[in-house]
Amino acid sequence: MPRHHSDIDPRLIAALRKGAVLPAHPLALDSARQLDVTRQRALTRYYLDAGATGVAVGVHTTQFAIRTIGLYEPVLRIAAETAADWQAHPALLVAGVTGRTGQAVKEADIARELGYHAALLNVAAFKGASEAEVLDHCRRVAAEIPIIGFALLPAVGGFHLSYGFWREFAAIENAIAIKMAPFDRYRTLDIVRAVVDAGAADRVTLYTGNDDHIVLDLLQPFAVRSADGRSERRARIRGGLLGHWSVWTKSAVDLLARIHALPDDAPVPVDLLAQDSIVTDCNGAIYDAAHNLAGCIPGCLEVLRRQGLMTGITCLDPNERLSPGQAEEIDRVYAQYPEMNDDAFVGANLDRWLSERGAAVPLVA
């Protein structure tokens, strides 16, 4: 049965609107490239104990190739069952949905049946199509499950969509959020304006995916004026749905909490403003900015491996590995910004997350 956003637990909708940490969930493989269920489950437990509102599964960080080897449904199921078993309150579950309309609707149906609340729509398969065709696709998926739009930068397979597209997207009644990841200030502003101008700002919550601008995205008020310039609305990006937040997640939760604690009209402390460059520098190393993000997934896996959450950095594609010098860059940011990692938190709870009886063992904050 199709799911409407009004069917979602009001606590989860309120958390989404306030602004959440939603890590893009990695894929845990063993050295033989087989799914490591224990580690996959441990990652979900880590994110929830770190304070994330939920997880996004089946997205780029989970590796799109899970679809071609029959792992899409199993990986989504593991995360949903783990979240339900691990904590008393519900977690917000977002499923990555890709492909042309037939595939996307099938994936949306799988996600909905597994208890997922929303679909993050990757429309890269529509490159070269008209925006009207892409909008028809979005409306068709939205008839099955609430949708989150995804502005994906071309460097990783996406393409830019216009202000007009996003204004029409925001008018889709079952659209609940947009993840903005164009890595482009002009394109980001287009989306903010489109949502406000569509009169949808109270329903469609803005999330950052701009890994090069995370903190300032979350701190910055966006001024959107009427066509005659006589009135103005302020819009905010409330949270993040980020592969970058799949590592050092406890630190990300603490950072977002600090940002949310600032009243909208309060002066921003200089040290908080400076966090933007620090987070961006860390992301540059982990996400492999020096090589056009080629090592972004192995980079996240490498951090998780160093923490003990992963046993290696194996990807489904044997050619997907750390870029030359990337490990040294991760060493550098670890040394320069030790306050950014959450290694102590992970170390104190790792055995608990890896065990079958972990829920019975007290969390170490």
N, C-alpha and C positions, 0 to 999 in steps of 0.2 A: 504494500500500500504506500503511495507517495507520502513523503514527509514534508510538512510545512514548517517554517521557522517558529510558528506559534506552538508546535508540538514539542519543542525543545524545552528541557527543564529550565524554568525561569532563572535559576541560580547561574546556569551556564551562559544564558543570554546576557545576564547582568555582568558577568565576568568578561565576556567578549566585548561588551560595550565599554566597560571601564578601561580595558586594555590588558591583554594577557601576554605571558611568555608562552609561545607555542614552538617548541623545538621541532625541526624537521628530522624525523627519526632515521638514523642510519640502519644499515643492514649488517648483521653479524654473521660472518662466514668463517668456517674453519679453513685449515691450510689446503683442504681438498675441494674448496669452493662449495661446500655443503652448508646449509643453514645450521647455525649454532643456536639452538632454541634456548639454552640456558643463558647465553650472553644476550640474545635478542630480548628475552624477558627482563634481564638485569638492566638493560638500558632504559626500558619503560619505567621500571621501578625507580631508577636514578632520577629521571626527569620529574616524576611525580613527587618524590621526596625532596627534591631541590626546590619545589614550590611552583613548578610549571602548572598552568591551568589545564593543559592537555598536551596532545601530541598530534603532529601531522605525519601520516604514514602513507607509503606508496608514492612519495614525491621524489624530486630529483636526488636528494640525499639518500633515499632508500634504494636508489638505482632503478632506472626505468626498465632495465632488462629483466626484472623479476616477472614481468608480464609474459615474456617469451618462454620462460622455463617453469611456468605453473606455480609461482610463489606469491602472486598478488594476493589471492584469498588467504593462504596460510599466514602470511606476514601480517595482514590486517587483522586476522582473527587472534593471533598471539597478543598483539597490542591491546585489543579490546578486552580479551579475557583477563589479561594481566592487570589492566587498569581496574576492572570490576572486582577482581579478587584482592587487590592490594590496599585499597582505601575505601572508607565508608562513603565518602561523598563522591559524586560523579566527576569524571574527567571529560573535558571537551575533546571529542575525537573528530579529526579532519582527515579525509581520505583524498589522496592525489588521484585525479581522474584525467586521463589523457586520450588522445586519438580522435578519429572522426566520430561522428555522432553515434553510430551503432556501438562502437567499442565503449565510448564514454558512458552511454546510458547503461550498458551492461555492468561496467565498473561501479557506477553510481548505485545500481540495484544491489550489487554484492555488498557494497559499503553500508547501505541502508539496512539490509538484512542482518548485518553484523553489529548494528547498533551505532554506527557512525552518524554524527549530527550534521555534517556538511561536507561538501566536495570542493576542493581547490582545483579550479579548472585550468589546465594547461592546454592552450589552444595552438600550440606550435604546429600541429598537423595541418592547420589551416593557412599556413604561410602561402601567400599568393592569392588567396580567396578574397572575396569582397567582405567588407565589414558587415554588410547585411547578412551574409551567410554565416559569419561567426556569431552574430547576435541570435540568429535563428537556432544555432547549435546551443548557445547558452540557455535560451529559453526552454529548449527541449530537455536539457539536463535539469534545469530548475523545476520542471514539472515532476521530477522524481525525488529531489532532495535539495535542501538549501545550498546555495552556491556562494563561493568566495572567488572573486575575480583575481586574475594573476597577470600583472604587467611584467613580462619577462624580457630581459635584455637580449639583444641579438647574439651576443658573444656566446651564450649557452643555448642557442637554438630558438629563441623567441623572436618576436618582431613587434614593432611599435604600432599601437592603435591610437586613433585620434581622440581629441576632446569629445567630438560628437559620438564616437563609439561608447566612451565611458559614461556619457550622459544618458544614453539609451540603456546601457547596462545597469546603471544605478536605478533606473525606473522598473527593472524586473522585480516583481513583488517578493520573490523568494531569494533575492540576493541579500546577503547579510554583511558582507565585508569585501574589501579589495586589498590584496597584497600587492604593494607597489615595489617593483624591483627593476625599474628601467635603468638604474644607475645614471640618472639624467635629471637635473633639477627642473628643466623645462617640462619634461614629460611628467614628472611627479606633480608639478603645479597644475598641469592640465587635468590630471585625475582629481586632485583636490577640488579644483573649480567645478569640474563636471558633477561631482557628487553634491556639492552645495547648490549649484544651479538647478539640479534635478529635484531639489527639495527632499533629498533622501538622506541627509546627514544624520538624522536621528535613527535611521534604520541600517544604513550601510556604514560600517565602522572601518576606518582607515588603519591599515597595518603596514609597517615598513618591511621591505625585503632588500632595501638599499644597503648592502653590506659596507659600502664605503662612506656611509653617512648616518649610521644607526642612532647615535645619541642625539645629534642635532635634529634629526627627523622627529624624535620623540619630545624634544624640548621646544621646538619652534612652533609658534602660532602662525597659521596661514591666514592672511587677510584676503577675503573674497568679496569684492564690491559688486553692487548691482550695475546693470548696463548703463544707467545714468550717473553712476558714481556717488549717488546720494546716501546710500545705505551700505553697511558693511557687516559681514558675518565673519567670525573667527572660527577656523576649523583646526582640529588637532589630529595628529597621528597618535593613536592610543596604545598600540602594542606592536609586537613583532612576531612574524612567522618566518623563522630564519634557520638555515642550515648552520650558520655561525653559532646559534644558541644551542646546537646539539653538543657543544663542548663548553666547559666552565659554566654550566647552566645555573648553579647556585649563585654565582657572581652576577649573572644576567638578571636573575630574579631580584636580587638585592638592588641592582642598579635601577631597574624599572620601578621598584617600590620607592626609591629615593626621588625619582622624577615625578611620580604620581603624588608624592607628599607635598610638592611645591604648589601653592595656589597659582592659578593661571596668570595673575597679575603680579606675582612676586618676582623680585630680581633673582637672576640665576647665579649661584655661586660660581666664581671663576674656575674652581677646581672641577666642578661638574661640567662646565663648558669644555675644559681641557680633556675630559674623558673621551670626547669625540675622536680626537686624534689618536689617543691611546688605543681605543677599541678598533679604530680603522687600521692602525699599524699591526695590531695582533691579527686582525682579519686578513691583512695583506699576506702575512706569513702562512697562516693556516689555510687560507683559500687560494693561495698561490697566484696572487695578482701579477707577479713578475712574469708568469707564463700564461697570461690570459685565462686564469682560473682552471687550467688543465688538471691541476692536482688538488682540486677543492675537496673531493670526497676522500681520497687517501689522506689528505691533510687532517681532516676531522678524525678519521680512524686512527691516525698516528697519535693524536692527543689522547684519545680514549685508550689506546694501547699503552701509552706511558702511564696512565692512571690505573691500569689493570682491568678496565672494563672490557677490553678486547684483547684477544690473544695475538692478533696480527692486523695487517692492513689490506688483506686480500679483497679484491673486487671481482665481480662477475666477469668483467673484461680484463683479461690478463695484461693488457697494455695500459690499464689505468693504474698508475703508481705515482709515488712522489716524484716531483720534478727535480732536476739537478739543483742542489743547493737549498731545497725546500726544508729538509730536516735541520739544516744549520740556521735557517731563518726562524724556525720554530724554537730552536735552542735560544736564539737571540731574544725573542719576545718573552720567553719564559724568564730569562735572566733580567731583562730590563723592567718588566712589569709583573713582578711576583704577586702583587695584590690581585691580579686579574684571574688567576687560576683558582679552582676549588679542590685542589688535590687533597687537602686535609679532610674535607667533608667526604670525598669519595673514599679515601683510605679508611676512614672510621666506619663506613657503612658497606664496603664492598662485599665482605663475606655474607652479610645479610641479604644483599640483592642477588647474590649468586646461589643462595641456598634454597632448598625446597620449603623450609619452614621460616623463611625470612620475616614474614609478617608478625611472627611471635617475638621477634627480637627488637628491643627498643631502638628507635632512630636516634642517632647521635647528630645533634645540630652543629 
